[in-house]
Structure formats: C-alpha cells, structure tokens
Amino acid sequence: MNTILTTQCADDVGLIAKITGLCHEHNLNITRNNEFVDKDAQRFFMRTELTGAPAPDFLNQLQALLPDGAQLALHTDEKTKVVLLATKEAHCLGGVLLKQFEQALNIEVLAVIANYPDLAPLAKGFDVPFHVVSHEGLSRAEHDLQVGDLIASYKPDIIGLAKYMRILSPEFVGRFDGKIINIHHSFLPAFIGAKPYHQAFERGVKIIGATAHFVNNELDEGPIIMQDVTHVNHANTAEMMAKMGKDVEKTVFCKALQLASEHKLFINGNRTVVFS
C-alpha cells in the first residue's frame, strides 16, 4: 500500500525524528521525504511517501507528538477528484481533458460547469459531464450559489478555473477555501485584471507569462503555485501575444493541477510551499 503523509505545524525541535520514528514503529517504509521550514513564520512543512498500511490510530498518535494545531493528512494513490469551471475559451479545458485521456495527470475530472454552452462538444468528446449554469438574470451571489451547489454535489478535492471569466463572490471563495486553483494570463503580480496582454503590449515587455494560483478574495492575488514565460518582441501585437500565451497558460494550469493531485502543495499565508 502506498500512502502520502502531509504535515504542517509550528516549527519545533525534533519534528522529523518524531515523525519518522513513529513511521518506524508502525513498520512503515519511507521511500521519499521532503521538508521545509519557513524561518520567518516558524512553520514546518513535510511530505512523506510511505509503503505499508498505517494503523487506524496512526494520525492520532502523531498528533499527540506534534505541536498543537498540527495539520496532518494521509493520502492514498487514488486520483484527485476535480471539477472544472469554464466560459468560452477552450485551450486550458482541452489541455486538461487531453492530459487526463492520456493518463498523464493523476486526476479524475468529474464534471465541467460553464456559464455558456460553447464548450459542451469538447467536454462530451471526452465523455465528461457538462453543465451550463447561465449567469443571465442572476446576481453574482445568486449565480455563485447555484454553481457552488452543483460543485458540492460532486464532492471534488479541487476546483479548477479553466479560463472561467467570472469574479467569484467572497461567499463562494469561503465555501471552497483552499480548493480553488485559477489560471491567470500574465506573470503575476504584473498586469492584474482584464486584458493583461494588452497591458503587456502597452508596456513593451519582452516576456509574457501565465500564473496558476489559489483563489482568495483579492483579485488575482492568491498564493502563487506555478509560473512560466515565453519571449516576445517589438513585432508582436497584443493579439499575437494572446495567441502565444495560450500554450503557456495551458501548460502552467496542467502542472498546477498535477502538483495538487500529488499533494505537493501547501498554502503558507499568501505564499505556497511547492515540493518538486
């Protein structure tokens, strides 16, 4: 049996010895281990790959050894359950669905939810349920409630915003706190908000990028997970930049979902700890 133990808590002396020692007592073999200490925040993070079957009370025993408030979890090698939200752009949604079809991602896309019907053929081509929840005639809160109830019916581990062009209400973000991953079409913190490629063109930048981040209540300012860039030059228009950026967006979004599915992400205030 393969298991991943994730640990985060206040830093203290001997944490690694306590965790690995208990694993040894339970006859669990450690096949890989990563740890990190945020010295400023005095926070400890650790991801441990194990073989063997943890006893039912393993986490309770470990909790008793660690500082108060320690956050512990055991993850099996089951696929991470994902619901994707989309609007009209196909590249990020299509990229994830193709990766899943190729079994290149450790995820299972349970459903696609969109506020327009345009991408229904794409989802159905991969045999993934597609739902339209139109925002027409609804307030943002009303629409988010309907979308949120539909998401909740699937009980996903992660919600991926595959170019979902809606600003989420605080109630929606709070309902799924720490579970929402967005792809933004710029190298944050530059060019927040709408039309970032046009903003980049006006500034004459020589690289454009994409950023995957967790969503919080500040627009495009949640903890950053993954970023990448591609080079541009003076001959590239804003429209050309947008086309070039789609490949970067798709790649970064897929990588962020893969990291989440492998339990390599920890939210650390407004930053993340990302184990490779």
C-alpha positions in Angstrom: 0.0 0.0 0.0 1.4 3.4 -1.0 0.5 6.4 1.2 1.5 10.1 1.3 1.7 11.8 4.7 1.5 15.6 4.7 2.4 17.5 7.8 2.3 21.2 8.6 2.7 22.7 12.1 4.6 25.2 14.2 8.3 24.6 14.0 9.9 22.8 16.9 13.0 20.7 17.8 13.0 17.1 16.6 9.9 17.1 14.4 11.5 15.0 11.7 12.7 12.5 14.3 9.3 12.2 15.9 7.5 11.7 12.5 10.0 9.2 11.1 10.3 7.4 14.4 6.5 6.8 14.6 6.6 5.6 11.0 9.2 3.1 12.0 7.2 1.9 15.0 4.3 1.3 12.6 6.5 -0.6 10.2 6.0 2.0 7.5 8.9 2.3 5.0 9.8 5.9 3.9 10.5 5.9 0.2 10.8 9.7 -0.2 10.7 12.7 2.1 10.7 16.4 1.6 10.7 19.0 4.3 10.9 22.8 4.6 11.0 25.3 7.5 9.8 28.9 7.0 12.1 30.5 9.5 10.2 33.9 9.4 6.8 32.3 10.1 8.3 29.5 12.2 6.2 26.9 10.2 7.3 23.4 9.4 6.1 21.5 6.2 6.8 17.9 5.3 5.6 15.4 2.7 6.5 11.8 3.2 5.9 8.9 0.8 5.3 5.6 2.6 4.8 1.9 1.9 2.8 -0.2 4.3 -0.6 0.1 6.0 -0.9 2.8 8.7 -2.9 1.7 11.7 -6.3 3.4 12.2 -4.9 5.5 15.1 -1.6 6.5 13.4 -2.7 10.1 12.9 -4.0 10.4 16.4 -0.7 9.2 17.8 1.3 11.5 15.5 -1.0 14.5 16.5 -0.1 13.9 20.2 3.7 14.1 19.3 3.5 17.4 17.4 2.7 21.0 18.4 -0.9 22.0 18.9 -2.8 22.7 15.8 -0.7 20.4 13.5 -2.5 19.7 10.2 -2.0 16.1 9.2 -3.4 14.0 6.4 -2.9 10.6 4.8 -3.5 10.3 1.1 -3.8 7.2 -0.9 -2.8 6.9 -4.6 -6.4 7.3 -5.7 -6.9 10.0 -8.4 -7.7 13.5 -7.2 -11.3 14.5 -7.9 -11.6 17.7 -9.9 -14.5 19.9 -11.2 -13.5 22.4 -13.9 -15.2 25.8 -14.4 -15.1 27.3 -17.9 -16.6 30.1 -20.0 -15.8 30.1 -23.8 -12.0 29.6 -24.2 -11.1 26.0 -25.0 -7.3 25.7 -24.6 -7.0 25.2 -20.8 -10.0 23.0 -20.6 -8.9 21.0 -23.6 -5.4 20.7 -22.3 -6.6 19.1 -19.0 -9.0 16.8 -20.7 -6.4 15.6 -23.2 -3.9 15.0 -20.4 -6.4 13.0 -18.5 -7.2 11.0 -21.6 -3.5 10.2 -21.9 -3.4 9.4 -18.2 -0.7 12.0 -17.8 -2.4 13.6 -14.9 -3.3 11.9 -11.6 -6.8 13.4 -11.7 -10.3 12.5 -12.5 -12.4 15.3 -14.0 -15.9 14.7 -12.5 -17.6 17.5 -14.5 -17.3 20.7 -16.4 -19.5 23.6 -15.4 -19.7 26.7 -17.6 -21.9 29.8 -17.9 -22.1 29.4 -21.7 -22.8 26.3 -23.7 -20.0 26.8 -26.2 -17.6 24.1 -24.8 -20.2 21.3 -24.4 -18.9 19.4 -27.5 -15.4 19.5 -26.1 -16.3 18.0 -22.8 -18.7 15.5 -24.3 -15.9 14.4 -26.7 -14.0 13.2 -23.6 -17.1 11.7 -22.0 -17.1 14.3 -19.2 -20.5 15.6 -17.9 -21.1 19.2 -18.9 -23.4 21.6 -17.1 -24.5 25.1 -18.2 -25.4 27.5 -15.3 -26.2 30.7 -17.1 -25.5 34.0 -15.3 -28.1 35.8 -17.3 -30.7 37.5 -15.0 -28.9 36.5 -11.8 -26.9 38.5 -9.4 -23.3 37.3 -8.8 -24.2 35.9 -5.4 -27.2 34.0 -6.9 -25.2 32.6 -9.7 -22.3 31.6 -7.4 -24.8 29.8 -5.1 -26.2 27.7 -8.0 -22.7 26.9 -9.3 -21.5 26.1 -5.8 -24.4 23.8 -5.0 -23.7 21.9 -8.3 -20.0 21.7 -7.4 -20.8 20.4 -3.9 -22.9 17.6 -5.3 -19.7 16.2 -6.9 -17.6 16.5 -3.7 -14.4 17.4 -5.5 -11.0 17.7 -4.0 -10.0 20.6 -6.3 -11.9 23.2 -8.3 -10.0 24.3 -11.4 -10.9 27.6 -13.1 -10.1 26.8 -16.7 -10.4 30.4 -18.0 -13.6 30.9 -16.1 -14.1 34.6 -16.7 -16.2 35.4 -13.7 -15.2 37.2 -10.5 -16.1 34.9 -7.6 -18.1 36.2 -4.6 -16.5 36.1 -1.1 -19.1 33.5 -0.1 -18.1 31.2 -2.9 -14.4 31.5 -2.1 -15.1 30.9 1.6 -17.2 27.9 0.8 -14.3 26.2 -1.1 -11.4 27.8 0.8 -8.0 26.4 -0.3 -9.5 24.3 -3.0 -9.8 26.7 -6.0 -7.0 26.9 -8.5 -7.1 29.7 -11.1 -5.0 30.2 -14.3 -4.3 33.9 -15.0 -2.9 35.1 -18.3 0.0 37.1 -17.0 3.1 36.8 -14.9 1.7 38.0 -11.7 1.9 40.3 -9.9 2.2 42.3 -13.1 -0.9 43.1 -15.2 -3.7 42.1 -12.8 -7.2 42.1 -14.0 -8.7 42.3 -17.5 -6.7 42.3 -20.8 -3.3 41.6 -19.4 -1.8 41.0 -22.9 -2.9 44.5 -24.0 -1.4 45.9 -20.8 1.8 44.0 -21.6 1.9 45.3 -25.2 1.5 48.9 -24.0 4.4 48.4 -21.6 6.6 46.9 -24.3 7.5 43.8 -22.3 9.9 41.2 -23.8 8.4 38.2 -21.9 4.8 37.3 -21.3 3.7 34.6 -18.9 1.0 32.8 -17.0 0.4 32.2 -13.4 -1.6 29.4 -11.6 -2.6 30.4 -8.1 -5.0 29.6 -5.3 -8.0 31.9 -5.2 -8.7 34.3 -2.3 -10.9 37.4 -2.0 -8.3 39.7 -3.6 -8.5 39.6 -7.4 -5.5 37.6 -8.9 -3.6 37.9 -5.6 -3.9 34.4 -4.1 -0.9 32.3 -3.3 1.1 31.5 -6.4 1.6 27.9 -7.3 3.3 27.8 -10.7 4.5 30.3 -13.4 6.2 30.2 -16.8 7.0 32.6 -19.6 7.7 32.9 -23.3 9.7 35.6 -25.1 8.1 38.2 -27.3 9.5 41.2 -29.3 8.6 44.6 -30.7 6.9 43.0 -33.7 4.3 41.1 -31.7 0.9 42.7 -31.4 -1.3 42.3 -28.3 -3.4 39.8 -30.3 -0.3 37.8 -31.2 0.8 37.8 -27.6 -2.6 36.4 -26.5 -2.2 33.5 -29.0 1.3 32.8 -27.9 0.3 32.9 -24.3 -2.4 30.2 -24.6 0.2 27.5 -24.7 1.9 28.8 -21.6 -1.4 29.1 -19.8 -2.4 25.5 -20.7 1.0 24.1 -19.5 1.0 26.0 -16.3 -2.5 25.1 -15.4 -1.9 21.4 -16.0 1.2 21.5 -13.9 -0.6 23.1 -11.0 -3.3 20.5 -11.1 -0.7 17.8 -11.2 1.1 19.2 -8.1 -2.2 19.4 -6.3 -3.0 15.8 -7.2 0.4 14.6 -5.9 -0.2 16.5 -2.6 2.9 18.6 -3.2 1.3 22.0 -2.4 1.0 23.7 1.0 -0.6 27.1 1.5 1.7 29.2 3.6 -0.1 32.5 4.3 -0.1 34.4 1.0 2.6 32.1 -0.4 2.9 28.4 -1.1 5.4 25.6 -0.4 5.8 23.5 -3.5 7.7 20.3 -3.3 9.2 19.0 -6.6 
